[in-house]
Amino acid sequence: QVQLVESGGGLVQAGGSLRLSCTVFGILINDNVMDWYRRAPGKQREFVASISTPSTTNYADSVKGRFTACRGNAKNTVWLQMHSLKSEDTDVYYCNTWSAKGDNWGQGTQVTVSS
């Protein structure tokens, strides 16, 4: 069974920073592309960032220059460092990866940015 566990969300003031973590259990992520998405209730899921191997990254235009994705294969973990947070970044953030066992999602972590 593949399990993705996100953490690090919380309440932060606009302009602040948070670092999200996603630790994967059940598979090794050495060769996996790891994605971050976000979705607020009633809204469509939105791509945020991806990181492939070794560390090629891709970002949504809305977060470029503010968010940084990185990975630690030894810890089977990826991180999303978020700076200069805005109220519109308020969402539930999910990590995702495809594996031989299918499309795998975490439970999400809530990020709330107060203005």
CNS distance restraints for C-alpha pairs under 8 A (distance, minus, plus):
assign (resid   1 and name CA) (resid  25 and name CA) 7.90 0.50 0.50
assign (resid   1 and name CA) (resid  26 and name CA) 5.61 0.50 0.50
assign (resid   1 and name CA) (resid 101 and name CA) 7.92 0.50 0.50
assign (resid   2 and name CA) (resid  24 and name CA) 7.25 0.50 0.50
assign (resid   2 and name CA) (resid  25 and name CA) 5.66 0.50 0.50
assign (resid   2 and name CA) (resid  26 and name CA) 4.49 0.50 0.50
assign (resid   2 and name CA) (resid  27 and name CA) 6.37 0.50 0.50
assign (resid   2 and name CA) (resid 101 and name CA) 7.47 0.50 0.50
assign (resid   2 and name CA) (resid 104 and name CA) 6.91 0.50 0.50
assign (resid   3 and name CA) (resid  24 and name CA) 5.74 0.50 0.50
assign (resid   3 and name CA) (resid  25 and name CA) 5.01 0.50 0.50
assign (resid   3 and name CA) (resid  26 and name CA) 6.37 0.50 0.50
assign (resid   3 and name CA) (resid 104 and name CA) 7.34 0.50 0.50
assign (resid   3 and name CA) (resid 105 and name CA) 7.54 0.50 0.50
assign (resid   3 and name CA) (resid 106 and name CA) 6.76 0.50 0.50
assign (resid   4 and name CA) (resid  22 and name CA) 6.33 0.50 0.50
assign (resid   4 and name CA) (resid  23 and name CA) 5.75 0.50 0.50
assign (resid   4 and name CA) (resid  24 and name CA) 4.54 0.50 0.50
assign (resid   4 and name CA) (resid  25 and name CA) 6.34 0.50 0.50
assign (resid   4 and name CA) (resid  95 and name CA) 7.19 0.50 0.50
assign (resid   4 and name CA) (resid  96 and name CA) 7.63 0.50 0.50
assign (resid   4 and name CA) (resid 104 and name CA) 7.28 0.50 0.50
assign (resid   4 and name CA) (resid 105 and name CA) 6.13 0.50 0.50
assign (resid   4 and name CA) (resid 106 and name CA) 4.42 0.50 0.50
assign (resid   4 and name CA) (resid 107 and name CA) 7.45 0.50 0.50
assign (resid   5 and name CA) (resid  21 and name CA) 7.89 0.50 0.50
assign (resid   5 and name CA) (resid  22 and name CA) 5.33 0.50 0.50
assign (resid   5 and name CA) (resid  23 and name CA) 5.28 0.50 0.50
assign (resid   5 and name CA) (resid  24 and name CA) 6.42 0.50 0.50
assign (resid   5 and name CA) (resid 106 and name CA) 5.37 0.50 0.50
assign (resid   5 and name CA) (resid 107 and name CA) 6.70 0.50 0.50
assign (resid   5 and name CA) (resid 108 and name CA) 7.71 0.50 0.50
assign (resid   6 and name CA) (resid  20 and name CA) 6.92 0.50 0.50
assign (resid   6 and name CA) (resid  21 and name CA) 5.41 0.50 0.50
assign (resid   6 and name CA) (resid  22 and name CA) 4.29 0.50 0.50
assign (resid   6 and name CA) (resid  23 and name CA) 6.59 0.50 0.50
assign (resid   6 and name CA) (resid  94 and name CA) 7.00 0.50 0.50
assign (resid   6 and name CA) (resid  95 and name CA) 7.04 0.50 0.50
assign (resid   6 and name CA) (resid 106 and name CA) 6.26 0.50 0.50
assign (resid   6 and name CA) (resid 107 and name CA) 6.91 0.50 0.50
assign (resid   6 and name CA) (resid 108 and name CA) 5.87 0.50 0.50
assign (resid   6 and name CA) (resid 109 and name CA) 5.92 0.50 0.50
assign (resid   7 and name CA) (resid  20 and name CA) 5.71 0.50 0.50
assign (resid   7 and name CA) (resid  21 and name CA) 5.23 0.50 0.50
assign (resid   7 and name CA) (resid  22 and name CA) 6.55 0.50 0.50
assign (resid   7 and name CA) (resid 108 and name CA) 7.84 0.50 0.50
assign (resid   7 and name CA) (resid 109 and name CA) 5.83 0.50 0.50
assign (resid   8 and name CA) (resid  18 and name CA) 7.03 0.50 0.50
assign (resid   8 and name CA) (resid  19 and name CA) 5.85 0.50 0.50
assign (resid   8 and name CA) (resid  20 and name CA) 4.46 0.50 0.50
assign (resid   8 and name CA) (resid  21 and name CA) 6.06 0.50 0.50
assign (resid   8 and name CA) (resid 109 and name CA) 7.07 0.50 0.50
assign (resid   9 and name CA) (resid  18 and name CA) 7.00 0.50 0.50
assign (resid   9 and name CA) (resid  19 and name CA) 7.46 0.50 0.50
assign (resid   9 and name CA) (resid  20 and name CA) 6.16 0.50 0.50
assign (resid   9 and name CA) (resid 109 and name CA) 5.25 0.50 0.50
assign (resid   9 and name CA) (resid 110 and name CA) 5.16 0.50 0.50
assign (resid   9 and name CA) (resid 111 and name CA) 4.85 0.50 0.50
assign (resid   9 and name CA) (resid 112 and name CA) 7.83 0.50 0.50
assign (resid  10 and name CA) (resid  18 and name CA) 7.86 0.50 0.50
assign (resid  10 and name CA) (resid 109 and name CA) 7.96 0.50 0.50
assign (resid  10 and name CA) (resid 110 and name CA) 6.15 0.50 0.50
assign (resid  10 and name CA) (resid 111 and name CA) 5.06 0.50 0.50
assign (resid  10 and name CA) (resid 112 and name CA) 6.06 0.50 0.50
assign (resid  11 and name CA) (resid 111 and name CA) 6.22 0.50 0.50
assign (resid  11 and name CA) (resid 112 and name CA) 4.74 0.50 0.50
assign (resid  11 and name CA) (resid 113 and name CA) 5.90 0.50 0.50
assign (resid  11 and name CA) (resid 114 and name CA) 7.26 0.50 0.50
assign (resid  12 and name CA) (resid  16 and name CA) 6.06 0.50 0.50
assign (resid  12 and name CA) (resid  17 and name CA) 7.23 0.50 0.50
assign (resid  12 and name CA) (resid  18 and name CA) 7.69 0.50 0.50
assign (resid  12 and name CA) (resid 111 and name CA) 7.88 0.50 0.50
assign (resid  12 and name CA) (resid 112 and name CA) 6.33 0.50 0.50
assign (resid  12 and name CA) (resid 113 and name CA) 5.03 0.50 0.50
assign (resid  12 and name CA) (resid 114 and name CA) 6.24 0.50 0.50
assign (resid  13 and name CA) (resid  85 and name CA) 7.66 0.50 0.50
assign (resid  13 and name CA) (resid 113 and name CA) 5.39 0.50 0.50
assign (resid  13 and name CA) (resid 114 and name CA) 4.78 0.50 0.50
assign (resid  13 and name CA) (resid 115 and name CA) 6.17 0.50 0.50
assign (resid  14 and name CA) (resid  84 and name CA) 6.94 0.50 0.50
assign (resid  14 and name CA) (resid  85 and name CA) 5.31 0.50 0.50
assign (resid  14 and name CA) (resid  86 and name CA) 5.05 0.50 0.50
assign (resid  14 and name CA) (resid  87 and name CA) 6.29 0.50 0.50
assign (resid  14 and name CA) (resid 113 and name CA) 5.65 0.50 0.50
assign (resid  14 and name CA) (resid 114 and name CA) 5.65 0.50 0.50
assign (resid  14 and name CA) (resid 115 and name CA) 5.21 0.50 0.50
assign (resid  15 and name CA) (resid  83 and name CA) 7.00 0.50 0.50
assign (resid  15 and name CA) (resid  84 and name CA) 4.12 0.50 0.50
assign (resid  15 and name CA) (resid  85 and name CA) 4.84 0.50 0.50
assign (resid  15 and name CA) (resid  86 and name CA) 6.37 0.50 0.50
assign (resid  16 and name CA) (resid  83 and name CA) 6.11 0.50 0.50
assign (resid  16 and name CA) (resid  84 and name CA) 5.45 0.50 0.50
assign (resid  16 and name CA) (resid  85 and name CA) 5.48 0.50 0.50
assign (resid  17 and name CA) (resid  81 and name CA) 7.54 0.50 0.50
assign (resid  17 and name CA) (resid  82 and name CA) 5.37 0.50 0.50
assign (resid  17 and name CA) (resid  83 and name CA) 4.40 0.50 0.50
assign (resid  17 and name CA) (resid  84 and name CA) 6.24 0.50 0.50
assign (resid  17 and name CA) (resid  85 and name CA) 6.19 0.50 0.50
assign (resid  18 and name CA) (resid  81 and name CA) 6.20 0.50 0.50
assign (resid  18 and name CA) (resid  82 and name CA) 5.25 0.50 0.50
assign (resid  18 and name CA) (resid  83 and name CA) 6.77 0.50 0.50
assign (resid  19 and name CA) (resid  79 and name CA) 6.71 0.50 0.50
assign (resid  19 and name CA) (resid  80 and name CA) 5.60 0.50 0.50
assign (resid  19 and name CA) (resid  81 and name CA) 4.39 0.50 0.50
assign (resid  19 and name CA) (resid  82 and name CA) 5.90 0.50 0.50
assign (resid  20 and name CA) (resid  79 and name CA) 5.44 0.50 0.50
assign (resid  20 and name CA) (resid  80 and name CA) 5.00 0.50 0.50
assign (resid  20 and name CA) (resid  81 and name CA) 6.39 0.50 0.50
assign (resid  20 and name CA) (resid  82 and name CA) 7.90 0.50 0.50
assign (resid  21 and name CA) (resid  77 and name CA) 6.86 0.50 0.50
assign (resid  21 and name CA) (resid  78 and name CA) 5.88 0.50 0.50
assign (resid  21 and name CA) (resid  79 and name CA) 4.47 0.50 0.50
assign (resid  21 and name CA) (resid  80 and name CA) 6.51 0.50 0.50
assign (resid  22 and name CA) (resid  77 and name CA) 5.46 0.50 0.50
assign (resid  22 and name CA) (resid  78 and name CA) 5.28 0.50 0.50
assign (resid  22 and name CA) (resid  79 and name CA) 6.22 0.50 0.50
assign (resid  22 and name CA) (resid  95 and name CA) 6.45 0.50 0.50
assign (resid  22 and name CA) (resid 106 and name CA) 7.95 0.50 0.50
assign (resid  23 and name CA) (resid  75 and name CA) 7.61 0.50 0.50
assign (resid  23 and name CA) (resid  76 and name CA) 5.88 0.50 0.50
assign (resid  23 and name CA) (resid  77 and name CA) 4.29 0.50 0.50
assign (resid  23 and name CA) (resid  78 and name CA) 6.61 0.50 0.50
assign (resid  24 and name CA) (resid  28 and name CA) 7.55 0.50 0.50
assign (resid  24 and name CA) (resid  29 and name CA) 7.43 0.50 0.50
assign (resid  24 and name CA) (resid  76 and name CA) 5.76 0.50 0.50
assign (resid  24 and name CA) (resid  77 and name CA) 6.22 0.50 0.50
assign (resid  25 and name CA) (resid  76 and name CA) 7.72 0.50 0.50
assign (resid  27 and name CA) (resid  99 and name CA) 7.96 0.50 0.50
assign (resid  28 and name CA) (resid  73 and name CA) 7.84 0.50 0.50
assign (resid  28 and name CA) (resid  76 and name CA) 6.37 0.50 0.50
assign (resid  29 and name CA) (resid  33 and name CA) 7.81 0.50 0.50
assign (resid  29 and name CA) (resid  34 and name CA) 7.98 0.50 0.50
assign (resid  29 and name CA) (resid  73 and name CA) 6.45 0.50 0.50
assign (resid  29 and name CA) (resid  76 and name CA) 5.95 0.50 0.50
assign (resid  29 and name CA) (resid  77 and name CA) 7.98 0.50 0.50
assign (resid  30 and name CA) (resid  53 and name CA) 7.19 0.50 0.50
assign (resid  30 and name CA) (resid  73 and name CA) 5.55 0.50 0.50
assign (resid  30 and name CA) (resid  76 and name CA) 7.59 0.50 0.50
assign (resid  31 and name CA) (resid  52 and name CA) 7.63 0.50 0.50
assign (resid  31 and name CA) (resid  53 and name CA) 6.08 0.50 0.50
assign (resid  32 and name CA) (resid  52 and name CA) 6.45 0.50 0.50
assign (resid  32 and name CA) (resid  53 and name CA) 6.94 0.50 0.50
assign (resid  32 and name CA) (resid  97 and name CA) 6.82 0.50 0.50
assign (resid  32 and name CA) (resid  98 and name CA) 7.24 0.50 0.50
assign (resid  32 and name CA) (resid  99 and name CA) 7.51 0.50 0.50
assign (resid  33 and name CA) (resid  50 and name CA) 6.82 0.50 0.50
assign (resid  33 and name CA) (resid  51 and name CA) 5.70 0.50 0.50
assign (resid  33 and name CA) (resid  52 and name CA) 4.26 0.50 0.50
assign (resid  33 and name CA) (resid  53 and name CA) 6.76 0.50 0.50
assign (resid  33 and name CA) (resid  97 and name CA) 6.28 0.50 0.50
assign (resid  33 and name CA) (resid  98 and name CA) 7.54 0.50 0.50
assign (resid  34 and name CA) (resid  50 and name CA) 5.57 0.50 0.50
assign (resid  34 and name CA) (resid  51 and name CA) 5.35 0.50 0.50
assign (resid  34 and name CA) (resid  52 and name CA) 6.34 0.50 0.50
assign (resid  34 and name CA) (resid  78 and name CA) 7.47 0.50 0.50
assign (resid  34 and name CA) (resid  95 and name CA) 7.03 0.50 0.50
assign (resid  34 and name CA) (resid  96 and name CA) 5.96 0.50 0.50
assign (resid  34 and name CA) (resid  97 and name CA) 5.13 0.50 0.50
assign (resid  35 and name CA) (resid  47 and name CA) 7.82 0.50 0.50
assign (resid  35 and name CA) (resid  48 and name CA) 7.60 0.50 0.50
assign (resid  35 and name CA) (resid  49 and name CA) 5.76 0.50 0.50
assign (resid  35 and name CA) (resid  50 and name CA) 4.18 0.50 0.50
assign (resid  35 and name CA) (resid  51 and name CA) 6.46 0.50 0.50
assign (resid  35 and name CA) (resid  95 and name CA) 5.54 0.50 0.50
assign (resid  35 and name CA) (resid  96 and name CA) 5.05 0.50 0.50
assign (resid  35 and name CA) (resid  97 and name CA) 6.26 0.50 0.50
assign (resid  36 and name CA) (resid  47 and name CA) 6.47 0.50 0.50
assign (resid  36 and name CA) (resid  48 and name CA) 5.34 0.50 0.50
assign (resid  36 and name CA) (resid  49 and name CA) 5.10 0.50 0.50
assign (resid  36 and name CA) (resid  50 and name CA) 6.07 0.50 0.50
assign (resid  36 and name CA) (resid  80 and name CA) 7.91 0.50 0.50
assign (resid  36 and name CA) (resid  93 and name CA) 6.92 0.50 0.50
assign (resid  36 and name CA) (resid  94 and name CA) 5.66 0.50 0.50
assign (resid  36 and name CA) (resid  95 and name CA) 4.50 0.50 0.50
assign (resid  36 and name CA) (resid  96 and name CA) 6.27 0.50 0.50
assign (resid  37 and name CA) (resid  45 and name CA) 6.62 0.50 0.50
assign (resid  37 and name CA) (resid  46 and name CA) 5.48 0.50 0.50
assign (resid  37 and name CA) (resid  47 and name CA) 4.53 0.50 0.50
assign (resid  37 and name CA) (resid  48 and name CA) 4.97 0.50 0.50
assign (resid  37 and name CA) (resid  49 and name CA) 7.02 0.50 0.50
assign (resid  37 and name CA) (resid  93 and name CA) 5.73 0.50 0.50
assign (resid  37 and name CA) (resid  94 and name CA) 5.17 0.50 0.50
assign (resid  37 and name CA) (resid  95 and name CA) 6.25 0.50 0.50
assign (resid  37 and name CA) (resid  96 and name CA) 7.60 0.50 0.50
assign (resid  38 and name CA) (resid  45 and name CA) 5.74 0.50 0.50
assign (resid  38 and name CA) (resid  46 and name CA) 5.30 0.50 0.50
assign (resid  38 and name CA) (resid  47 and name CA) 6.60 0.50 0.50
assign (resid  38 and name CA) (resid  48 and name CA) 6.69 0.50 0.50
assign (resid  38 and name CA) (resid  91 and name CA) 5.86 0.50 0.50
assign (resid  38 and name CA) (resid  92 and name CA) 5.37 0.50 0.50
assign (resid  38 and name CA) (resid  93 and name CA) 4.26 0.50 0.50
assign (resid  38 and name CA) (resid  94 and name CA) 5.86 0.50 0.50
assign (resid  39 and name CA) (resid  43 and name CA) 6.15 0.50 0.50
assign (resid  39 and name CA) (resid  44 and name CA) 6.13 0.50 0.50
assign (resid  39 and name CA) (resid  45 and name CA) 4.57 0.50 0.50
assign (resid  39 and name CA) (resid  46 and name CA) 6.12 0.50 0.50
assign (resid  39 and name CA) (resid  91 and name CA) 5.46 0.50 0.50
assign (resid  39 and name CA) (resid  92 and name CA) 5.39 0.50 0.50
assign (resid  39 and name CA) (resid  93 and name CA) 6.66 0.50 0.50
assign (resid  40 and name CA) (resid  44 and name CA) 7.51 0.50 0.50
assign (resid  40 and name CA) (resid  45 and name CA) 7.66 0.50 0.50
assign (resid  40 and name CA) (resid  90 and name CA) 7.44 0.50 0.50
assign (resid  40 and name CA) (resid  91 and name CA) 4.70 0.50 0.50
assign (resid  40 and name CA) (resid  92 and name CA) 5.95 0.50 0.50
assign (resid  47 and name CA) (resid  60 and name CA) 6.46 0.50 0.50
assign (resid  48 and name CA) (resid  59 and name CA) 5.84 0.50 0.50
assign (resid  48 and name CA) (resid  60 and name CA) 5.15 0.50 0.50
assign (resid  48 and name CA) (resid  63 and name CA) 7.06 0.50 0.50
assign (resid  49 and name CA) (resid  57 and name CA) 7.11 0.50 0.50
assign (resid  49 and name CA) (resid  58 and name CA) 5.50 0.50 0.50
assign (resid  49 and name CA) (resid  59 and name CA) 4.34 0.50 0.50
assign (resid  49 and name CA) (resid  60 and name CA) 6.18 0.50 0.50
assign (resid  49 and name CA) (resid  69 and name CA) 6.81 0.50 0.50
assign (resid  50 and name CA) (resid  57 and name CA) 5.53 0.50 0.50
assign (resid  50 and name CA) (resid  58 and name CA) 5.22 0.50 0.50
assign (resid  50 and name CA) (resid  59 and name CA) 6.60 0.50 0.50
assign (resid  50 and name CA) (resid  69 and name CA) 7.03 0.50 0.50
assign (resid  51 and name CA) (resid  55 and name CA) 5.82 0.50 0.50
assign (resid  51 and name CA) (resid  56 and name CA) 5.48 0.50 0.50
assign (resid  51 and name CA) (resid  57 and name CA) 4.41 0.50 0.50
assign (resid  51 and name CA) (resid  58 and name CA) 6.57 0.50 0.50
assign (resid  51 and name CA) (resid  69 and name CA) 6.42 0.50 0.50
assign (resid  51 and name CA) (resid  70 and name CA) 6.87 0.50 0.50
assign (resid  51 and name CA) (resid  71 and name CA) 7.53 0.50 0.50
assign (resid  52 and name CA) (resid  56 and name CA) 5.19 0.50 0.50
assign (resid  52 and name CA) (resid  57 and name CA) 6.47 0.50 0.50
assign (resid  55 and name CA) (resid  70 and name CA) 6.97 0.50 0.50
assign (resid  55 and name CA) (resid  71 and name CA) 7.21 0.50 0.50
assign (resid  57 and name CA) (resid  69 and name CA) 6.86 0.50 0.50
assign (resid  59 and name CA) (resid  63 and name CA) 6.54 0.50 0.50
assign (resid  59 and name CA) (resid  64 and name CA) 5.75 0.50 0.50
assign (resid  59 and name CA) (resid  67 and name CA) 7.99 0.50 0.50
assign (resid  60 and name CA) (resid  64 and name CA) 6.26 0.50 0.50
assign (resid  63 and name CA) (resid  67 and name CA) 5.63 0.50 0.50
assign (resid  66 and name CA) (resid  82 and name CA) 6.02 0.50 0.50
assign (resid  66 and name CA) (resid  83 and name CA) 5.08 0.50 0.50
assign (resid  66 and name CA) (resid  84 and name CA) 6.10 0.50 0.50
assign (resid  66 and name CA) (resid  85 and name CA) 7.70 0.50 0.50
assign (resid  67 and name CA) (resid  80 and name CA) 6.68 0.50 0.50
assign (resid  67 and name CA) (resid  81 and name CA) 5.50 0.50 0.50
assign (resid  67 and name CA) (resid  82 and name CA) 4.42 0.50 0.50
assign (resid  67 and name CA) (resid  83 and name CA) 6.06 0.50 0.50
assign (resid  68 and name CA) (resid  80 and name CA) 5.67 0.50 0.50
assign (resid  68 and name CA) (resid  81 and name CA) 5.05 0.50 0.50
assign (resid  68 and name CA) (resid  82 and name CA) 6.55 0.50 0.50
assign (resid  69 and name CA) (resid  78 and name CA) 7.24 0.50 0.50
assign (resid  69 and name CA) (resid  79 and name CA) 5.70 0.50 0.50
assign (resid  69 and name CA) (resid  80 and name CA) 4.55 0.50 0.50
assign (resid  69 and name CA) (resid  81 and name CA) 6.29 0.50 0.50
assign (resid  70 and name CA) (resid  78 and name CA) 5.74 0.50 0.50
assign (resid  70 and name CA) (resid  79 and name CA) 5.35 0.50 0.50
assign (resid  70 and name CA) (resid  80 and name CA) 6.58 0.50 0.50
assign (resid  71 and name CA) (resid  76 and name CA) 7.91 0.50 0.50
assign (resid  71 and name CA) (resid  77 and name CA) 5.99 0.50 0.50
assign (resid  71 and name CA) (resid  78 and name CA) 4.15 0.50 0.50
assign (resid  71 and name CA) (resid  79 and name CA) 6.10 0.50 0.50
assign (resid  72 and name CA) (resid  76 and name CA) 6.07 0.50 0.50
assign (resid  72 and name CA) (resid  77 and name CA) 5.36 0.50 0.50
assign (resid  72 and name CA) (resid  78 and name CA) 6.01 0.50 0.50
assign (resid  73 and name CA) (resid  77 and name CA) 6.22 0.50 0.50
assign (resid  73 and name CA) (resid  78 and name CA) 7.86 0.50 0.50
assign (resid  85 and name CA) (resid  89 and name CA) 6.45 0.50 0.50
assign (resid  85 and name CA) (resid 113 and name CA) 6.77 0.50 0.50
assign (resid  86 and name CA) (resid  90 and name CA) 7.57 0.50 0.50
assign (resid  86 and name CA) (resid 113 and name CA) 6.18 0.50 0.50
assign (resid  86 and name CA) (resid 114 and name CA) 7.89 0.50 0.50
assign (resid  86 and name CA) (resid 115 and name CA) 7.46 0.50 0.50
assign (resid  87 and name CA) (resid 112 and name CA) 7.45 0.50 0.50
assign (resid  87 and name CA) (resid 113 and name CA) 4.81 0.50 0.50
assign (resid  87 and name CA) (resid 114 and name CA) 5.89 0.50 0.50
assign (resid  87 and name CA) (resid 115 and name CA) 5.91 0.50 0.50
assign (resid  88 and name CA) (resid 113 and name CA) 7.63 0.50 0.50
assign (resid  89 and name CA) (resid 111 and name CA) 7.47 0.50 0.50
assign (resid  89 and name CA) (resid 112 and name CA) 7.46 0.50 0.50
assign (resid  89 and name CA) (resid 113 and name CA) 6.73 0.50 0.50
assign (resid  90 and name CA) (resid 110 and name CA) 7.75 0.50 0.50
assign (resid  90 and name CA) (resid 111 and name CA) 5.34 0.50 0.50
assign (resid  90 and name CA) (resid 112 and name CA) 4.56 0.50 0.50
assign (resid  90 and name CA) (resid 113 and name CA) 5.43 0.50 0.50
assign (resid  91 and name CA) (resid 110 and name CA) 6.06 0.50 0.50
assign (resid  91 and name CA) (resid 111 and name CA) 5.50 0.50 0.50
assign (resid  91 and name CA) (resid 112 and name CA) 6.63 0.50 0.50
assign (resid  92 and name CA) (resid 108 and name CA) 5.79 0.50 0.50
assign (resid  92 and name CA) (resid 109 and name CA) 5.38 0.50 0.50
assign (resid  92 and name CA) (resid 110 and name CA) 4.33 0.50 0.50
assign (resid  92 and name CA) (resid 111 and name CA) 5.98 0.50 0.50
assign (resid  93 and name CA) (resid 108 and name CA) 5.20 0.50 0.50
assign (resid  93 and name CA) (resid 109 and name CA) 5.27 0.50 0.50
assign (resid  93 and name CA) (resid 110 and name CA) 6.25 0.50 0.50
assign (resid  93 and name CA) (resid 111 and name CA) 7.07 0.50 0.50
assign (resid  94 and name CA) (resid 105 and name CA) 6.79 0.50 0.50
assign (resid  94 and name CA) (resid 106 and name CA) 5.80 0.50 0.50
assign (resid  94 and name CA) (resid 107 and name CA) 6.76 0.50 0.50
assign (resid  94 and name CA) (resid 108 and name CA) 4.45 0.50 0.50
assign (resid  94 and name CA) (resid 109 and name CA) 6.68 0.50 0.50
assign (resid  95 and name CA) (resid 105 and name CA) 5.96 0.50 0.50
assign (resid  95 and name CA) (resid 106 and name CA) 5.76 0.50 0.50
assign (resid  95 and name CA) (resid 108 and name CA) 7.29 0.50 0.50
assign (resid  96 and name CA) (resid 103 and name CA) 7.36 0.50 0.50
assign (resid  96 and name CA) (resid 104 and name CA) 5.55 0.50 0.50
assign (resid  96 and name CA) (resid 105 and name CA) 4.68 0.50 0.50
assign (resid  96 and name CA) (resid 106 and name CA) 6.71 0.50 0.50
assign (resid  97 and name CA) (resid 103 and name CA) 6.19 0.50 0.50
assign (resid  97 and name CA) (resid 104 and name CA) 5.38 0.50 0.50
assign (resid  97 and name CA) (resid 105 and name CA) 6.92 0.50 0.50
assign (resid  98 and name CA) (resid 102 and name CA) 5.66 0.50 0.50
assign (resid  98 and name CA) (resid 103 and name CA) 4.62 0.50 0.50
assign (resid  98 and name CA) (resid 104 and name CA) 5.94 0.50 0.50
assign (resid  99 and name CA) (resid 103 and name CA) 6.51 0.50 0.50
assign (resid  99 and name CA) (resid 104 and name CA) 7.39 0.50 0.50
